[in-house]
Amino acid sequence: RAEMVLALQRGEFELHYQPMIELSSGEICGFEALIRWQHPTRGVVAPLDFVPLAEETGLIVPIGNWVLDEVCRQSKSWQNMFPDRPALTIKLNVSARQLAQANFVDHLRECLTASGADPDRICVEITSLDVATGVGGASNVEYIPYHICSSETVLHRIYHDPRHPSHLLLPVIPNA
């Protein structure tokens, strides 16, 4: 636990962006943000080797908040670099524990506002098991007026619409 706290303070976590490809055109339609821990002595630590402990200890919340900040910052950077390119979505995973935080929605809004990122380009993903069972605050989903993806086999989007903040649309892309 102490090692992960130091890793967060030292900036040892990094995001890798895996392209998502539109099968019909072969074009990149977005990216999935994947966290890695660049440990000073062990090298790259895969998520399976640290995320369960982060979940267990509650460190997943500050780590997840850092991921959200970084994804919004990167999205805005790409918006600025490629203004004429069709919108590229960045998908990030949010733990049930993070979603259960009372300030999750406020933090999401703050990240989007501070970065200037287009909310239509951010896709927050939670597992459909969490959504279906209400695990860990998945009921907060109805209060998030931005894109949400719920995936187990298929991603879905809830579009930013103040009148209908929780409309589910048709599946967008199969989850790989």
BAKOL-600286 format. One line per 4 residues: number of its first residue (from 1); their letters; for each residue y, x, z of C-alpha. Coordinates in steps of 0.5 Angstrom, whole numbers, plus 2048, in hexadecimal, padded with zeros to 3 digits. Example, Ala and Ser with C-alpha at 12.3 -4.5 7.8 and 13.67 -1.06 7.14 Angstrom:
1> as> 7F7 819 810 | 7FE 81B 80E
//
This chain:
1> raem> 800 800 800 | 805 805 802 | 803 809 7FC | 805 803 7F7
5> vlal> 80C 802 7FB | 80E 809 7FA | 80C 808 7F2 | 810 802 7F2
9> qrge> 816 806 7F5 | 815 80C 7F1 | 814 808 7EA | 80D 80A 7E9
13> felh> 80B 803 7E6 | 80C 803 7DE | 80B 7FD 7D9 | 808 7FE 7D3
17> yqpm> 809 7F9 7CD | 803 7F6 7CA | 805 7F3 7C3 | 802 7EC 7C2
21> iels> 801 7EB 7BA | 802 7E4 7B7 | 7FB 7E4 7B3 | 7FD 7E0 7AD
25> sgei> 803 7E5 7AB | 800 7EB 7AF | 807 7EC 7B2 | 809 7ED 7B9
29> cgfe> 80B 7E7 7BC | 80C 7EA 7C3 | 80A 7EF 7C9 | 806 7EE 7CF
33> alir> 809 7F3 7D5 | 803 7F6 7D8 | 804 7FA 7DE | 802 801 7E0
37> wqhp> 803 806 7E6 | 805 80D 7E4 | 802 810 7EA | 804 817 7EB
41> trgv> 7FD 81A 7ED | 7F8 815 7EA | 7FC 814 7E3 | 7FC 80D 7E0
45> vapl> 7F9 808 7E5 | 7F6 801 7E2 | 7F9 7FB 7E5 | 7F2 7F9 7E7
49> dfvp> 7F2 7FF 7EB | 7F8 7FD 7EF | 7FA 7F5 7EE | 7F5 7F3 7F2
53> laee> 7F7 7F7 7F8 | 7FF 7F5 7F6 | 7FC 7ED 7F6 | 7F9 7EE 7FD
57> tgli> 7FF 7F2 800 | 804 7EE 7FD | 807 7F4 7F9 | 806 7F0 7F3
61> vpig> 80C 7EC 7F4 | 811 7F2 7F4 | 80D 7F5 7EF | 80D 7EE 7EB
65> nwvl> 815 7EE 7EC | 816 7F5 7E9 | 811 7F3 7E3 | 816 7ED 7E2
69> devc> 81C 7F1 7E2 | 819 7F6 7DD | 817 7F1 7D8 | 81D 7ED 7D8
73> rqsk> 821 7F4 7D7 | 81C 7F6 7D2 | 81D 7EF 7CE | 824 7F0 7CE
77> swqn> 824 7F7 7CB | 820 7F5 7C6 | 824 7EF 7C4 | 82A 7F4 7C3
81> mfpd> 826 7F9 7BF | 823 7F3 7BA | 828 7EE 7BA | 826 7EB 7B3
85> rpal> 81E 7EB 7B5 | 81B 7E5 7B7 | 81A 7E4 7BE | 815 7E8 7C2
89> tikl> 812 7E5 7C8 | 810 7EA 7CE | 80A 7E7 7D2 | 80A 7E9 7D9
93> nvsa> 805 7E7 7DE | 807 7E4 7E5 | 802 7E4 7EB | 801 7DD 7EF
97> rqla> 804 7E1 7F5 | 80A 7E3 7F1 | 80B 7DC 7EE | 80A 7D9 7F5
101> qanf> 811 7DC 7F8 | 816 7D7 7F9 | 81B 7DC 7F6 | 817 7DD 7EF
105> vdhl> 81B 7D8 7EB | 821 7DB 7EE | 81F 7E2 7EC | 81D 7E0 7E5
109> recl> 824 7DD 7E4 | 827 7E3 7E7 | 823 7E8 7E2 | 825 7E4 7DC
113> tasg> 82C 7E4 7DE | 82D 7EB 7E0 | 829 7EE 7DA | 82C 7E9 7D5
117> adpd> 825 7E8 7D2 | 824 7E1 7CE | 81F 7DD 7D2 | 81C 7DB 7CC
121> ricv> 819 7E2 7CB | 816 7E2 7D2 | 80F 7DF 7D3 | 80D 7DF 7DB
125> eits> 805 7DF 7DB | 801 7DC 7E0 | 7F9 7DA 7E0 | 7F7 7D3 7DE
129> ldva> 7F3 7D3 7E5 | 7F9 7D4 7E9 | 7FD 7CF 7E5 | 7F7 7CA 7E6
133> tgvg> 7F5 7CB 7ED | 7FD 7CC 7EF | 7FB 7D3 7F2 | 800 7D7 7F5
137> gasn> 806 7D2 7F3 | 805 7D1 7EC | 808 7CA 7EE | 80F 7CE 7ED
141> veyi> 80D 7CE 7E5 | 811 7C7 7E5 | 817 7CA 7E8 | 818 7D0 7E3
145> pyhi> 81C 7CE 7DD | 819 7D4 7D8 | 813 7D6 7D4 | 80D 7D6 7D8
149> csse> 806 7D8 7D5 | 800 7D5 7D9 | 7FA 7D9 7D6 | 7F3 7D9 7D7
153> tvlh> 7F1 7D8 7D0 | 7F7 7D6 7CC | 7FF 7D7 7CE | 803 7D1 7CF
157> riyh> 80B 7D1 7CF | 80F 7CD 7D3 | 816 7CD 7D0 | 81D 7CE 7D3
161> dprh> 820 7C7 7D3 | 823 7C4 7D9 | 821 7BD 7D7 | 81A 7BF 7D7
165> pshl> 819 7C5 7DB | 811 7C5 7DB | 80F 7C3 7D4 | 809 7C6 7D1
169> llpv> 809 7C7 7CA | 803 7C9 7C5 | 7FF 7CF 7C6 | 802 7D5 7C3
173> ipna> 7FD 7DB 7C3 | 7F6 7DC 7C5 | 7F6 7E1 7CB | 7F3 7E7 7C9
//
